[in-house]
Amino acid sequence: MILSVVLVAGIYGSTDTKKQQHEYSRDTLGIVTDLTTGLQWQDSYIEANNSIKNATWEEAQHYCSSLDLGGYSDWRTPTVEELIGITDRNSTDPAVVAAFKHTVSSAYWTSLESDSNASVAWFVYFYNGFANWKAKSGNAYVRCIRF
């Protein structure tokens, strides 16, 4: 368990990590597709009156699993690696790749719960693109993903 915490801190906190270059496309429904991985990202919030969903961790999991966008209903919350993959550390406020038009410079939930503390989960902070953990009972924004 200690090894996994060290590994997570090394992966998610290092500014020296080289990221693979990805190309993105955006459709008219607000779905951003990573052309390198095939992952599709939610960047439309019509169902929430164009407000990005802000919720507890549990609510975020339910929101993504219930989302129907672009004719797809297999959405989920992203892993830490996936969410960090769309950050742009050459930008701040928000630190996100340019294909995304709707991003708040704040915390976004991932699917990863802490191994050592069941009351916390990981998020990615889109002000600067770094990851950390916080209480699952607190609120953070939600961006869903599918493959």
N, C-alpha and C positions, 0 to 999 in steps of 0.2 A: 504494500500500500504506500509506503514512503517513496519507493521508486517511482510509482505513477505520479505522485505529486511533484516530484523533482522533474520528471519528464514533461509534465504539463506546463510547469513554470518555464522550462527551457524552450518549449515550442511556442507558447503563447506570449511570452514576455520579451523575447529577443528581437531587437531591431536589426540584428545581423542576418536574420533568416532571409534567404533569397527566395522569392516567390516566382513560380512559373508564370509566364505571360499568358493571358487568356484573352480571347476575343469574345465580344458579347453582341447579341442582337436584341432588339426590343420590338415587340409587336404592338398592335393598336389596342390590345386589351390590357396592357400594362404588365406583361410577363416578359422578364428578361431571361434570355437563354445564354448560358455559357457554352459557346460553340466548341470549346476544348473538351469539356467533360460531359456535355449534354444535360447538365442540371438546369432546371427552370426555377426562377425566383419570382415571388410575388412582388410587384411594385405598383399595384393598383389597390385602392381601398374604397371602391365604390360602395361595397356593402356596409361600410362604416361611415357613410357620408363624407368620403374622401379624407377621413382622419385616420392616421396610422394607429393601429390597435395598441393600446397600452393596457397591460394586464399583469396579474400575478403569474408565476411560472405554471401552475396547474391550469389556469385559464388559457394561457398561451398554447399549451399542448392540445387542449380541447378545441380552441379556435382553429388551429392549423388542420387538425384531423377532420374538422367539420367543413372546412373551406371548399367551396365549389367555384372555381375560377377558370375561365377559358375552356369549359367543358371537362375539366379534370377535377376529380374528387379525392386524389391520393396525395394530398399535401401533408407536410409534417414540419416540425421545427427542425432547423438545421443543426448539425454538429458544430462544435467549436471550430474545427478545421475548415468546414464549409463556409461558415460565416466570416472567419478571418480571411478566407480566400477572396472575398469581394471588397476587402478594405484596400485603401490606397494610402500608404503611409507618406507619400509625397504631398498629400493634401490633408488639411484639417478642417474641421467644422463645416461639413462632415468629411471624414476620411473614408470615402467610398468611391468605387470606380464610376466613371462618368455615365455609364448606361443607366444608372439608377437616378430617377428624378425625384423620388419621394423618400428622403432619409432625414431623420431627426438626429442631431449630434448628441446622442445619448446612448443608454444601454439597450441592447437587444438580446432577448433570451435565446439560449441554445437548448438542445435536448439533454445536455450532460449534467447530471446531478453529481454532487460531491460524493466520493467514496467514503470519506471520513465523517461527514456531517449531513444527515438526511434532510436538514432544514435549509440547505443552500444549494445553488446551482450556478453554472457558469453563464456569463454573458459576454458580449463584445461591445465595447464602448466606441461608438462611431464618431466621437470627437477626434480621437487620435488612433483608433484601430487596435487598441490593446484589449486583452481579455482579463477577466477577474471573476470572482464569485460574489454572490449576494444572497440574502434571505429570499427564499422562494415566495414568501408572503408579501414581499415588496413588489412594486410595479416596475416593468420595463416594457419596451416596445417589442413588437412581434413582426417578423418577416418570414413567411413560409417558403418552403422549397419542395420540389418534387424531382423525380428522375424519370 
